[in-house]
Amino acid sequence: MESEIDFIIEEDGILYPIEIKQNPNVSADETSAFLVLDRLEDKKRGMGAIICMCPQPGALRENVLQIPVWYI
């Protein structure tokens, strides 16, 4: 399991993990480190994302989005 998360945005006790990848082909498996946040008792994990070189935004799974770098 990967053991780092590139960015975490916190708002109102909810943590939004973000991974950055240069590859245009990403998968939800690349966000396995996000599960570490579920162990924090005083915080909740919100929607996560991978910012990448993909052509269009989309869902990788229910709680993980892929976001093209040009989108931000």
All heavy atoms as a GROMACS GRO file, in nm:
protein
  571
    1MET      N    1   0.084  -0.118   0.000
    1MET     CA    2   0.000   0.000   0.000
    1MET      C    3   0.088   0.124   0.000
    1MET      O    4   0.184   0.134   0.075
    1MET     CB    5  -0.093  -0.002   0.122
    1MET     CG    6  -0.177   0.122   0.132
    1MET     SD    7  -0.327   0.104   0.229
    1MET     CE    8  -0.269   0.128   0.393
    2GLU      N    9   0.053   0.219  -0.084
    2GLU     CA   10   0.125   0.345  -0.091
    2GLU      C   11   0.107   0.420   0.041
    2GLU      O   12   0.002   0.414   0.103
    2GLU     CB   13   0.067   0.429  -0.206
    2GLU     CG   14   0.154   0.543  -0.244
    2GLU     CD   15   0.102   0.611  -0.370
    2GLU    OE1   16   0.070   0.540  -0.467
    2GLU    OE2   17   0.096   0.735  -0.368
    3SER      N   18   0.210   0.491   0.086
    3SER     CA   19   0.203   0.549   0.219
    3SER      C   20   0.212   0.701   0.223
    3SER      O   21   0.244   0.758   0.324
    3SER     CB   22   0.314   0.489   0.306
    3SER     OG   23   0.439   0.522   0.250
    4GLU      N   24   0.181   0.767   0.112
    4GLU     CA   25   0.183   0.913   0.116
    4GLU      C   26   0.067   0.970   0.037
    4GLU      O   27   0.014   0.906  -0.054
    4GLU     CB   28   0.316   0.968   0.062
    4GLU     CG   29   0.357   0.917  -0.074
    4GLU     CD   30   0.319   1.008  -0.191
    4GLU    OE1   31   0.262   1.117  -0.171
    4GLU    OE2   32   0.345   0.968  -0.303
    5ILE      N   33   0.025   1.089   0.078
    5ILE     CA   34  -0.080   1.164   0.010
    5ILE      C   35  -0.021   1.299  -0.022
    5ILE      O   36   0.037   1.365   0.065
    5ILE     CB   37  -0.204   1.180   0.101
    5ILE    CG1   38  -0.261   1.042   0.138
    5ILE    CG2   39  -0.311   1.265   0.033
    5ILE    CD1   40  -0.369   1.046   0.246
    6ASP      N   41  -0.034   1.343  -0.147
    6ASP     CA   42   0.032   1.468  -0.188
    6ASP      C   43  -0.026   1.591  -0.118
    6ASP      O   44   0.049   1.676  -0.070
    6ASP     CB   45   0.023   1.485  -0.340
    6ASP     CG   46   0.109   1.382  -0.413
    6ASP    OD1   47   0.213   1.342  -0.359
    6ASP    OD2   48   0.070   1.341  -0.524
    7PHE      N   49  -0.156   1.603  -0.111
    7PHE     CA   50  -0.221   1.716  -0.046
    7PHE      C   51  -0.344   1.669   0.030
    7PHE      O   52  -0.411   1.575  -0.013
    7PHE     CB   53  -0.269   1.821  -0.148
    7PHE     CG   54  -0.160   1.893  -0.219
    7PHE    CD1   55  -0.122   1.853  -0.347
    7PHE    CD2   56  -0.096   2.000  -0.161
    7PHE    CE1   57  -0.022   1.918  -0.414
    7PHE    CE2   58   0.006   2.065  -0.228
    7PHE     CZ   59   0.043   2.024  -0.355
    8ILE      N   60  -0.375   1.737   0.139
    8ILE     CA   61  -0.500   1.714   0.211
    8ILE      C   62  -0.560   1.850   0.240
    8ILE      O   63  -0.497   1.936   0.303
    8ILE     CB   64  -0.477   1.637   0.343
    8ILE    CG1   65  -0.415   1.500   0.315
    8ILE    CG2   66  -0.610   1.621   0.417
    8ILE    CD1   67  -0.375   1.424   0.440
    9ILE      N   68  -0.680   1.870   0.193
    9ILE     CA   69  -0.753   1.993   0.222
    9ILE      C   70  -0.852   1.961   0.334
    9ILE      O   71  -0.926   1.863   0.324
    9ILE     CB   72  -0.828   2.045   0.097
    9ILE    CG1   73  -0.727   2.079  -0.013
    9ILE    CG2   74  -0.916   2.166   0.132
    9ILE    CD1   75  -0.791   2.109  -0.147
   10GLU      N   76  -0.851   2.043   0.438
   10GLU     CA   77  -0.944   2.021   0.549
   10GLU      C   78  -1.044   2.135   0.555
   10GLU      O   79  -1.009   2.252   0.548
   10GLU     CB   80  -0.870   2.015   0.682
   10GLU     CG   81  -0.962   1.992   0.799
   10GLU     CD   82  -0.892   1.982   0.932
   10GLU    OE1   83  -0.770   2.002   0.939
   10GLU    OE2   84  -0.960   1.955   1.032
   11GLU      N   85  -1.171   2.098   0.566
   11GLU     CA   86  -1.277   2.197   0.581
   11GLU      C   87  -1.383   2.140   0.674
   11GLU      O   88  -1.438   2.032   0.647
   11GLU     CB   89  -1.339   2.233   0.446
   11GLU     CG   90  -1.445   2.341   0.457
   11GLU     CD   91  -1.501   2.381   0.322
   11GLU    OE1   92  -1.514   2.296   0.233
   11GLU    OE2   93  -1.533   2.499   0.309
   12ASP      N   94  -1.409   2.209   0.784
   12ASP     CA   95  -1.512   2.169   0.880
   12ASP      C   96  -1.495   2.025   0.929
   12ASP      O   97  -1.592   1.949   0.940
   12ASP     CB   98  -1.652   2.188   0.821
   12ASP     CG   99  -1.682   2.332   0.788
   12ASP    OD1  100  -1.634   2.422   0.860
   12ASP    OD2  101  -1.753   2.356   0.688
   13GLY      N  102  -1.372   1.984   0.955
   13GLY     CA  103  -1.345   1.850   1.007
   13GLY      C  104  -1.349   1.740   0.904
   13GLY      O  105  -1.338   1.623   0.937
   14ILE      N  106  -1.364   1.776   0.777
   14ILE     CA  107  -1.362   1.677   0.668
   14ILE      C  108  -1.232   1.692   0.590
   14ILE      O  109  -1.193   1.803   0.554
   14ILE     CB  110  -1.484   1.695   0.575
   14ILE    CG1  111  -1.613   1.678   0.656
   14ILE    CG2  112  -1.479   1.595   0.460
   14ILE    CD1  113  -1.739   1.707   0.578
   15LEU      N  114  -1.167   1.579   0.567
   15LEU     CA  115  -1.039   1.576   0.495
   15LEU      C  116  -1.061   1.533   0.351
   15LEU      O  117  -1.124   1.430   0.325
   15LEU     CB  118  -0.943   1.480   0.564
   15LEU     CG  119  -0.916   1.509   0.712
   15LEU    CD1  120  -0.829   1.400   0.771
   15LEU    CD2  121  -0.852   1.646   0.730
   16TYR      N  122  -1.010   1.612   0.258
   16TYR     CA  123  -1.021   1.584   0.115
   16TYR      C  124  -0.881   1.554   0.061
   16TYR      O  125  -0.802   1.647   0.039
   16TYR     CB  126  -1.082   1.704   0.042
   16TYR     CG  127  -1.220   1.740   0.093
   16TYR    CD1  128  -1.238   1.835   0.192
   16TYR    CD2  129  -1.332   1.676   0.041
   16TYR    CE1  130  -1.365   1.866   0.240
   16TYR    CE2  131  -1.460   1.708   0.087
   16TYR     CZ  132  -1.475   1.803   0.186
   16TYR     OH  133  -1.601   1.834   0.233
   17PRO      N  134  -0.848   1.428   0.041
   17PRO     CA  135  -0.714   1.391  -0.005
   17PRO      C  136  -0.699   1.410  -0.156
   17PRO      O  137  -0.793   1.385  -0.233
   17PRO     CB  138  -0.704   1.244   0.033
   17PRO     CG  139  -0.845   1.194   0.031
   17PRO     CD  140  -0.930   1.310   0.072
   18ILE      N  141  -0.581   1.454  -0.196
   18ILE     CA  142  -0.552   1.478  -0.338
   18ILE      C  143  -0.417   1.416  -0.372
   18ILE      O  144  -0.317   1.440  -0.303
   18ILE     CB  145  -0.549   1.628  -0.369
   18ILE    CG1  146  -0.685   1.690  -0.337
   18ILE    CG2  147  -0.512   1.653  -0.515
   18ILE    CD1  148  -0.688   1.840  -0.344
   19GLU      N  149  -0.416   1.342  -0.478
   19GLU     CA  150  -0.294   1.281  -0.532
   19GLU      C  151  -0.266   1.349  -0.666
   19GLU      O  152  -0.359   1.383  -0.740
   19GLU     CB  153  -0.316   1.130  -0.550
   19GLU     CG  154  -0.194   1.050  -0.575
   19GLU     CD  155  -0.096   1.049  -0.459
   19GLU    OE1  156  -0.138   1.057  -0.342
   19GLU    OE2  157   0.024   1.040  -0.487
   20ILE      N  158  -0.140   1.370  -0.698
   20ILE     CA  159  -0.102   1.430  -0.826
   20ILE      C  160  -0.017   1.330  -0.903
   20ILE      O  161   0.082   1.278  -0.850
   20ILE     CB  162  -0.025   1.562  -0.806
   20ILE    CG1  163  -0.115   1.661  -0.733
   20ILE    CG2  164   0.024   1.618  -0.939
   20ILE    CD1  165  -0.050   1.792  -0.700
   21LYS      N  166  -0.059   1.303  -1.026
   21LYS     CA  167   0.012   1.208  -1.112
   21LYS      C  168   0.035   1.272  -1.249
   21LYS      O  169  -0.051   1.344  -1.300
   21LYS     CB  170  -0.068   1.078  -1.131
   21LYS     CG  171  -0.100   1.005  -1.003
   21LYS     CD  172   0.025   0.946  -0.944
   21LYS     CE  173  -0.008   0.867  -0.817
   21LYS     NZ  174   0.110   0.825  -0.747
   22GLN      N  175   0.149   1.244  -1.308
   22GLN     CA  176   0.179   1.296  -1.441
   22GLN      C  177   0.116   1.210  -1.550
   22GLN      O  178   0.088   1.256  -1.659
   22GLN     CB  179   0.330   1.303  -1.461
   22GLN     CG  180   0.370   1.375  -1.586
   22GLN     CD  181   0.519   1.398  -1.593
   22GLN    OE1  182   0.594   1.356  -1.506
   22GLN    NE2  183   0.562   1.466  -1.696
   23ASN      N  184   0.086   1.088  -1.519
   23ASN     CA  185   0.032   0.992  -1.614
   23ASN      C  186  -0.112   1.030  -1.654
   23ASN      O  187  -0.191   1.067  -1.569
   23ASN     CB  188   0.032   0.854  -1.548
   23ASN     CG  189   0.004   0.742  -1.642
   23ASN    OD1  190  -0.050   0.761  -1.750
   23ASN    ND2  191   0.040   0.623  -1.600
   24PRO      N  192  -0.149   1.017  -1.781
   24PRO     CA  193  -0.288   1.042  -1.821
   24PRO      C  194  -0.381   0.925  -1.788
   24PRO      O  195  -0.503   0.942  -1.785
   24PRO     CB  196  -0.279   1.062  -1.972
   24PRO     CG  197  -0.156   0.989  -2.013
   24PRO     CD  198  -0.062   0.997  -1.896
   25ASN      N  199  -0.326   0.808  -1.762
   25ASN     CA  200  -0.406   0.689  -1.731
   25ASN      C  201  -0.388   0.655  -1.583
   25ASN      O  202  -0.287   0.599  -1.544
   25ASN     CB  203  -0.362   0.570  -1.816
   25ASN     CG  204  -0.375   0.600  -1.964
   25ASN    OD1  205  -0.478   0.650  -2.007
   25ASN    ND2  206  -0.272   0.572  -2.040
   26VAL      N  207  -0.486   0.692  -1.502
   26VAL     CA  208  -0.478   0.668  -1.359
   26VAL      C  209  -0.590   0.572  -1.317
   26VAL      O  210  -0.688   0.553  -1.389
   26VAL     CB  211  -0.488   0.799  -1.278
   26VAL    CG1  212  -0.368   0.888  -1.307
   26VAL    CG2  213  -0.616   0.873  -1.308
   27SER      N  214  -0.574   0.514  -1.199
   27SER     CA  215  -0.676   0.425  -1.146
   27SER      C  216  -0.700   0.457  -0.999
   27SER      O  217  -0.616   0.515  -0.931
   27SER     CB  218  -0.636   0.279  -1.162
   27SER     OG  219  -0.535   0.246  -1.070
   28ALA      N  220  -0.814   0.416  -0.949
   28ALA     CA  221  -0.848   0.439  -0.809
   28ALA      C  222  -0.751   0.367  -0.716
   28ALA      O  223  -0.733   0.407  -0.602
   28ALA     CB  224  -0.991   0.394  -0.783
   29ASP      N  225  -0.686   0.261  -0.765
   29ASP     CA  226  -0.589   0.188  -0.683
   29ASP      C  227  -0.475   0.278  -0.637
   29ASP      O  228  -0.411   0.252  -0.536
   29ASP     CB  229  -0.532   0.069  -0.759
   29ASP     CG  230  -0.638  -0.036  -0.786
   29ASP    OD1  231  -0.739  -0.039  -0.714
   29ASP    OD2  232  -0.619  -0.115  -0.880
   30GLU      N  233  -0.448   0.385  -0.713
   30GLU     CA  234  -0.339   0.477  -0.678
   30GLU      C  235  -0.374   0.566  -0.560
   30GLU      O  236  -0.292   0.648  -0.518
   30GLU     CB  237  -0.302   0.561  -0.801
   30GLU     CG  238  -0.247   0.477  -0.915
   30GLU     CD  239  -0.218   0.557  -1.038
   30GLU    OE1  240  -0.113   0.623  -1.042
   30GLU    OE2  241  -0.301   0.554  -1.131
   31THR      N  242  -0.492   0.551  -0.507
   31THR     CA  243  -0.534   0.630  -0.391
   31THR      C  244  -0.549   0.545  -0.265
   31THR      O  245  -0.617   0.584  -0.171
   31THR     CB  246  -0.668   0.702  -0.420
   31THR    OG1  247  -0.769   0.604  -0.444
   31THR    CG2  248  -0.657   0.794  -0.540
   32SER      N  249  -0.483   0.432  -0.262
   32SER     CA  250  -0.496   0.342  -0.146
   32SER      C  251  -0.451   0.410  -0.016
   32SER      O  252  -0.503   0.377   0.091
   32SER     CB  253  -0.417   0.213  -0.169
   32SER     OG  254  -0.280   0.241  -0.188
   33ALA      N  255  -0.361   0.505  -0.023
   33ALA     CA  256  -0.316   0.576   0.098
   33ALA      C  257  -0.429   0.658   0.161
   33ALA      O  258  -0.424   0.689   0.279
   33ALA     CB  259  -0.197   0.665   0.067
   34PHE      N  260  -0.532   0.691   0.084
   34PHE     CA  261  -0.644   0.769   0.137
   34PHE      C  262  -0.711   0.696   0.253
   34PHE      O  263  -0.769   0.758   0.341
   34PHE     CB  264  -0.747   0.797   0.029
   34PHE     CG  265  -0.702   0.891  -0.082
   34PHE    CD1  266  -0.574   0.943  -0.088
   34PHE    CD2  267  -0.791   0.926  -0.182
   34PHE    CE1  268  -0.534   1.027  -0.190
   34PHE    CE2  269  -0.754   1.011  -0.284
   34PHE     CZ  270  -0.625   1.062  -0.288
   35LEU      N  271  -0.705   0.564   0.253
   35LEU     CA  272  -0.770   0.484   0.358
   35LEU      C  273  -0.712   0.511   0.497
   35LEU      O  274  -0.781   0.491   0.596
   35LEU     CB  275  -0.760   0.335   0.324
   35LEU     CG  276  -0.827   0.292   0.194
   35LEU    CD1  277  -0.799   0.145   0.167
   35LEU    CD2  278  -0.976   0.319   0.199
   36VAL      N  279  -0.589   0.558   0.504
   36VAL     CA  280  -0.527   0.591   0.632
   36VAL      C  281  -0.609   0.697   0.705
   36VAL      O  282  -0.620   0.695   0.827
   36VAL     CB  283  -0.382   0.640   0.609
   36VAL    CG1  284  -0.321   0.698   0.735
   36VAL    CG2  285  -0.296   0.528   0.555
   37LEU      N  286  -0.671   0.785   0.630
   37LEU     CA  287  -0.750   0.892   0.691
   37LEU      C  288  -0.873   0.840   0.763
   37LEU      O  289  -0.926   0.906   0.852
   37LEU     CB  290  -0.790   0.995   0.584
   37LEU     CG  291  -0.675   1.062   0.510
   37LEU    CD1  292  -0.729   1.155   0.403
   37LEU    CD2  293  -0.584   1.136   0.606
   38ASP      N  294  -0.921   0.723   0.725
   38ASP     CA  295  -1.038   0.664   0.791
   38ASP      C  296  -1.010   0.625   0.935
   38ASP      O  297  -1.103   0.605   1.012
   38ASP     CB  298  -1.088   0.542   0.713
   38ASP     CG  299  -1.140   0.578   0.575
   38ASP    OD1  300  -1.178   0.696   0.554
   38ASP    OD2  301  -1.143   0.490   0.488
   39ARG      N  302  -0.884   0.613   0.971
   39ARG     CA  303  -0.847   0.574   1.108
   39ARG      C  304  -0.849   0.691   1.206
   39ARG      O  305  -0.838   0.671   1.326
   39ARG     CB  306  -0.708   0.512   1.108
   39ARG     CG  307  -0.701   0.383   1.031
   39ARG     CD  308  -0.566   0.318   1.047
   39ARG     NE  309  -0.535   0.240   0.930
   39ARG     CZ  310  -0.415   0.223   0.879
   39ARG    NH1  311  -0.310   0.280   0.937
   39ARG    NH2  312  -0.397   0.150   0.772
   40LEU      N  313  -0.860   0.812   1.155
   40LEU     CA  314  -0.863   0.930   1.242
   40LEU      C  315  -1.002   0.944   1.303
   40LEU      O  316  -1.100   0.962   1.233
   40LEU     CB  317  -0.827   1.056   1.162
   40LEU     CG  318  -0.689   1.055   1.096
   40LEU    CD1  319  -0.671   1.178   1.009
   40LEU    CD2  320  -0.579   1.046   1.201
   41GLU      N  321  -1.009   0.935   1.434
   41GLU     CA  322  -1.138   0.932   1.502
   41GLU      C  323  -1.210   1.067   1.501
   41GLU      O  324  -1.332   1.072   1.500
   41GLU     CB  325  -1.120   0.884   1.645
   41GLU     CG  326  -1.076   0.739   1.651
   41GLU     CD  327  -1.064   0.688   1.793
   41GLU    OE1  328  -1.127   0.749   1.882
   41GLU    OE2  329  -0.995   0.589   1.813
   42ASP      N  330  -1.137   1.177   1.501
   42ASP     CA  331  -1.201   1.308   1.509
   42ASP      C  332  -1.221   1.375   1.374
   42ASP      O  333  -1.264   1.489   1.367
   42ASP     CB  334  -1.120   1.399   1.602
   42ASP     CG  335  -0.977   1.418   1.555
   42ASP    OD1  336  -0.926   1.333   1.480
   42ASP    OD2  337  -0.915   1.519   1.592
   43LYS      N  338  -1.192   1.305   1.265
   43LYS     CA  339  -1.206   1.360   1.130
   43LYS      C  340  -1.281   1.261   1.042
   43LYS      O  341  -1.284   1.142   1.069
   43LYS     CB  342  -1.069   1.386   1.065
   43LYS     CG  343  -0.975   1.471   1.145
   43LYS     CD  344  -1.014   1.615   1.141
   43LYS     CE  345  -0.910   1.696   1.218
   43LYS     NZ  346  -0.946   1.833   1.233
   44LYS      N  347  -1.338   1.310   0.936
   44LYS     CA  348  -1.402   1.225   0.836
   44LYS      C  349  -1.332   1.249   0.702
   44LYS      O  350  -1.282   1.358   0.677
   44LYS     CB  351  -1.550   1.258   0.822
   44LYS     CG  352  -1.629   1.227   0.947
   44LYS     CD  353  -1.776   1.225   0.917
   44LYS     CE  354  -1.856   1.199   1.043
   44LYS     NZ  355  -1.851   1.066   1.091
   45ARG      N  356  -1.333   1.146   0.619
   45ARG     CA  357  -1.272   1.159   0.486
   45ARG      C  358  -1.382   1.193   0.386
   45ARG      O  359  -1.485   1.127   0.379
   45ARG     CB  360  -1.203   1.030   0.444
   45ARG     CG  361  -1.144   1.037   0.304
   45ARG     CD  362  -1.054   0.920   0.274
   45ARG     NE  363  -1.117   0.792   0.294
   45ARG     CZ  364  -1.153   0.710   0.195
   45ARG    NH1  365  -1.136   0.743   0.070
   45ARG    NH2  366  -1.207   0.593   0.224
   46GLY      N  367  -1.358   1.298   0.309
   46GLY     CA  368  -1.452   1.338   0.205
   46GLY      C  369  -1.406   1.285   0.070
   46GLY      O  370  -1.324   1.193   0.060
   47MET      N  371  -1.458   1.343  -0.034
   47MET     CA  372  -1.424   1.305  -0.171
   47MET      C  373  -1.275   1.325  -0.195
   47MET      O  374  -1.218   1.427  -0.155
   47MET     CB  375  -1.504   1.393  -0.269
   47MET     CG  376  -1.478   1.366  -0.414
   47MET     SD  377  -1.539   1.208  -0.472
   47MET     CE  378  -1.714   1.237  -0.473
   48GLY      N  379  -1.213   1.227  -0.256
   48GLY     CA  380  -1.073   1.236  -0.291
   48GLY      C  381  -1.059   1.260  -0.441
   48GLY      O  382  -1.155   1.248  -0.517
   49ALA      N  383  -0.937   1.293  -0.484
   49ALA     CA  384  -0.915   1.320  -0.625
   49ALA      C  385  -0.771   1.290  -0.665
   49ALA      O  386  -0.680   1.296  -0.583
   49ALA     CB  387  -0.947   1.466  -0.657
   50ILE      N  388  -0.758   1.257  -0.793
   50ILE     CA  389  -0.626   1.250  -0.857
   50ILE      C  390  -0.623   1.358  -0.963
   50ILE      O  391  -0.708   1.359  -1.054
   50ILE     CB  392  -0.600   1.113  -0.923
   50ILE    CG1  393  -0.604   1.001  -0.821
   50ILE    CG2  394  -0.465   1.115  -0.996
   50ILE    CD1  395  -0.583   0.862  -0.881
   51ILE      N  396  -0.530   1.451  -0.950
   51ILE     CA  397  -0.509   1.551  -1.054
   51ILE      C  398  -0.405   1.492  -1.148
   51ILE      O  399  -0.297   1.451  -1.104
   51ILE     CB  400  -0.461   1.684  -0.993
   51ILE    CG1  401  -0.569   1.739  -0.899
   51ILE    CG2  402  -0.427   1.784  -1.103
   51ILE    CD1  403  -0.527   1.860  -0.820
   52CYS      N  404  -0.438   1.488  -1.277
   52CYS     CA  405  -0.351   1.418  -1.371
   52CYS      C  406  -0.361   1.479  -1.511
   52CYS      O  407  -0.428   1.580  -1.531
   52CYS     CB  408  -0.386   1.270  -1.374
   52CYS     SG  409  -0.558   1.238  -1.421
   53MET      N  410  -0.300   1.414  -1.606
   53MET     CA  411  -0.298   1.460  -1.744
   53MET      C  412  -0.411   1.397  -1.827
   53MET      O  413  -0.405   1.395  -1.949
   53MET     CB  414  -0.162   1.427  -1.808
   53MET     CG  415  -0.044   1.489  -1.736
   53MET     SD  416  -0.048   1.668  -1.737
   53MET     CE  417  -0.004   1.700  -1.905
   54CYS      N  418  -0.514   1.347  -1.760
   54CYS     CA  419  -0.626   1.284  -1.831
   54CYS      C  420  -0.699   1.389  -1.916
   54CYS      O  421  -0.695   1.507  -1.886
   54CYS     CB  422  -0.721   1.217  -1.732
   54CYS     SG  423  -0.793   1.330  -1.611
   55PRO      N  424  -0.768   1.346  -2.021
   55PRO     CA  425  -0.835   1.441  -2.110
   55PRO      C  426  -0.964   1.502  -2.053
   55PRO      O  427  -0.997   1.615  -2.086
   55PRO     CB  428  -0.865   1.360  -2.236
   55PRO     CG  429  -0.867   1.218  -2.191
   55PRO     CD  430  -0.772   1.209  -2.074
   56GLN      N  431  -1.036   1.428  -1.968
   56GLN     CA  432  -1.164   1.475  -1.916
   56GLN      C  433  -1.178   1.439  -1.769
   56GLN      O  434  -1.125   1.338  -1.724
   56GLN     CB  435  -1.280   1.412  -1.993
   56GLN     CG  436  -1.287   1.450  -2.139
   56GLN     CD  437  -1.315   1.598  -2.158
   56GLN    OE1  438  -1.392   1.658  -2.083
   56GLN    NE2  439  -1.251   1.658  -2.256
   57PRO      N  440  -1.255   1.518  -1.691
   57PRO     CA  441  -1.283   1.480  -1.553
   57PRO      C  442  -1.377   1.360  -1.550
   57PRO      O  443  -1.451   1.335  -1.645
   57PRO     CB  444  -1.350   1.605  -1.494
   57PRO     CG  445  -1.401   1.680  -1.611
   57PRO     CD  446  -1.315   1.645  -1.728
   58GLY      N  447  -1.373   1.288  -1.440
   58GLY     CA  448  -1.462   1.173  -1.426
   58GLY      C  449  -1.444   1.106  -1.292
   58GLY      O  450  -1.356   1.140  -1.214
   59ALA      N  451  -1.528   1.010  -1.264
   59ALA     CA  452  -1.522   0.934  -1.140
   59ALA      C  453  -1.442   0.806  -1.160
   59ALA      O  454  -1.464   0.734  -1.256
   59ALA     CB  455  -1.663   0.900  -1.093
   60LEU      N  456  -1.347   0.783  -1.070
   60LEU     CA  457  -1.271   0.658  -1.072
   60LEU      C  458  -1.339   0.553  -0.984
   60LEU      O  459  -1.327   0.434  -1.007
   60LEU     CB  460  -1.128   0.681  -1.023
   60LEU     CG  461  -1.043   0.771  -1.113
   60LEU    CD1  462  -0.910   0.801  -1.047
   60LEU    CD2  463  -1.022   0.705  -1.249
   61ARG      N  464  -1.408   0.599  -0.883
   61ARG     CA  465  -1.496   0.518  -0.799
   61ARG      C  466  -1.586   0.616  -0.726
   61ARG      O  467  -1.576   0.737  -0.746
   61ARG     CB  468  -1.419   0.426  -0.704
   61ARG     CG  469  -1.341   0.491  -0.593
   61ARG     CD  470  -1.292   0.392  -0.488
   61ARG     NE  471  -1.212   0.286  -0.541
   61ARG     CZ  472  -1.098   0.243  -0.493
   61ARG    NH1  473  -1.048   0.298  -0.384
   61ARG    NH2  474  -1.032   0.145  -0.548
   62GLU      N  475  -1.673   0.565  -0.643
   62GLU     CA  476  -1.775   0.650  -0.580
   62GLU      C  477  -1.718   0.773  -0.511
   62GLU      O  478  -1.776   0.881  -0.516
   62GLU     CB  479  -1.853   0.565  -0.480
   62GLU     CG  480  -1.962   0.640  -0.410
   62GLU     CD  481  -2.036   0.553  -0.310
   62GLU    OE1  482  -2.066   0.437  -0.343
   62GLU    OE2  483  -2.060   0.602  -0.199
   63ASN      N  484  -1.603   0.760  -0.447
   63ASN     CA  485  -1.549   0.872  -0.368
   63ASN      C  486  -1.413   0.921  -0.416
   63ASN      O  487  -1.340   0.985  -0.341
   63ASN     CB  488  -1.542   0.833  -0.221
   63ASN     CG  489  -1.451   0.713  -0.197
   63ASN    OD1  490  -1.406   0.648  -0.292
   63ASN    ND2  491  -1.424   0.683  -0.073
   64VAL      N  492  -1.380   0.892  -0.543
   64VAL     CA  493  -1.252   0.938  -0.600
   64VAL      C  494  -1.275   0.988  -0.742
   64VAL      O  495  -1.327   0.916  -0.826
   64VAL     CB  496  -1.145   0.827  -0.602
   64VAL    CG1  497  -1.017   0.877  -0.665
   64VAL    CG2  498  -1.117   0.775  -0.461
   65LEU      N  499  -1.235   1.113  -0.766
   65LEU     CA  500  -1.247   1.172  -0.899
   65LEU      C  501  -1.111   1.180  -0.967
   65LEU      O  502  -1.008   1.190  -0.900
   65LEU     CB  503  -1.301   1.315  -0.888
   65LEU     CG  504  -1.438   1.334  -0.825
   65LEU    CD1  505  -1.466   1.482  -0.810
   65LEU    CD2  506  -1.544   1.266  -0.908
   66GLN      N  507  -1.112   1.180  -1.100
   66GLN     CA  508  -0.992   1.218  -1.174
   66GLN      C  509  -1.019   1.358  -1.228
   66GLN      O  510  -1.128   1.385  -1.280
   66GLN     CB  511  -0.959   1.120  -1.286
   66GLN     CG  512  -1.054   1.120  -1.403
   66GLN     CD  513  -1.007   1.028  -1.514
   66GLN    OE1  514  -0.924   0.942  -1.495
   66GLN    NE2  515  -1.063   1.047  -1.632
   67ILE      N  516  -0.923   1.446  -1.208
   67ILE     CA  517  -0.939   1.585  -1.250
   67ILE      C  518  -0.822   1.623  -1.340
   67ILE      O  519  -0.706   1.615  -1.297
   67ILE     CB  520  -0.944   1.679  -1.128
   67ILE    CG1  521  -1.061   1.640  -1.037
   67ILE    CG2  522  -0.955   1.824  -1.172
   67ILE    CD1  523  -1.064   1.715  -0.906
   68PRO      N  524  -0.850   1.663  -1.464
   68PRO     CA  525  -0.741   1.704  -1.552
   68PRO      C  526  -0.672   1.829  -1.499
   68PRO      O  527  -0.737   1.918  -1.445
   68PRO     CB  528  -0.809   1.734  -1.685
   68PRO     CG  529  -0.946   1.680  -1.674
   68PRO     CD  530  -0.979   1.670  -1.529
   69VAL      N  531  -0.542   1.834  -1.515
   69VAL     CA  532  -0.467   1.951  -1.465
   69VAL      C  533  -0.517   2.079  -1.531
   69VAL      O  534  -0.522   2.184  -1.467
   69VAL     CB  535  -0.315   1.930  -1.482
   69VAL    CG1  536  -0.275   1.932  -1.628
   69VAL    CG2  537  -0.238   2.029  -1.401
   70TRP      N  538  -0.560   2.073  -1.656
   70TRP     CA  539  -0.610   2.192  -1.723
   70TRP      C  540  -0.741   2.241  -1.663
   70TRP      O  541  -0.780   2.357  -1.680
   70TRP     CB  542  -0.627   2.168  -1.874
   70TRP     CG  543  -0.723   2.058  -1.909
   70TRP    CD1  544  -0.693   1.930  -1.940
   70TRP    CD2  545  -0.866   2.067  -1.917
   70TRP    NE1  546  -0.806   1.857  -1.966
   70TRP    CE2  547  -0.915   1.939  -1.953
   70TRP    CE3  548  -0.959   2.170  -1.897
   70TRP    CZ2  549  -1.051   1.912  -1.969
   70TRP    CZ3  550  -1.094   2.142  -1.913
   70TRP    CH2  551  -1.138   2.014  -1.950
   71TYR      N  552  -0.810   2.154  -1.590
   71TYR     CA  553  -0.940   2.187  -1.530
   71TYR      C  554  -0.926   2.284  -1.413
   71TYR      O  555  -1.019   2.353  -1.379
   71TYR     CB  556  -1.006   2.057  -1.486
   71TYR     CG  557  -1.156   2.061  -1.471
   71TYR    CD1  558  -1.238   2.068  -1.583
   71TYR    CD2  559  -1.215   2.056  -1.347
   71TYR    CE1  560  -1.375   2.070  -1.571
   71TYR    CE2  561  -1.354   2.057  -1.334
   71TYR     CZ  562  -1.433   2.064  -1.446
   71TYR     OH  563  -1.569   2.065  -1.434
   72ILE      N  564  -0.810   2.282  -1.350
   72ILE     CA  565  -0.791   2.369  -1.234
   72ILE      C  566  -0.710   2.490  -1.275
   72ILE      O  567  -0.692   2.584  -1.213
   72ILE     CB  568  -0.727   2.295  -1.116
   72ILE    CG1  569  -0.595   2.234  -1.155
   72ILE    CG2  570  -0.820   2.189  -1.064
   72ILE    CD1  571  -0.516   2.180  -1.040
   0.00000   0.00000   0.00000
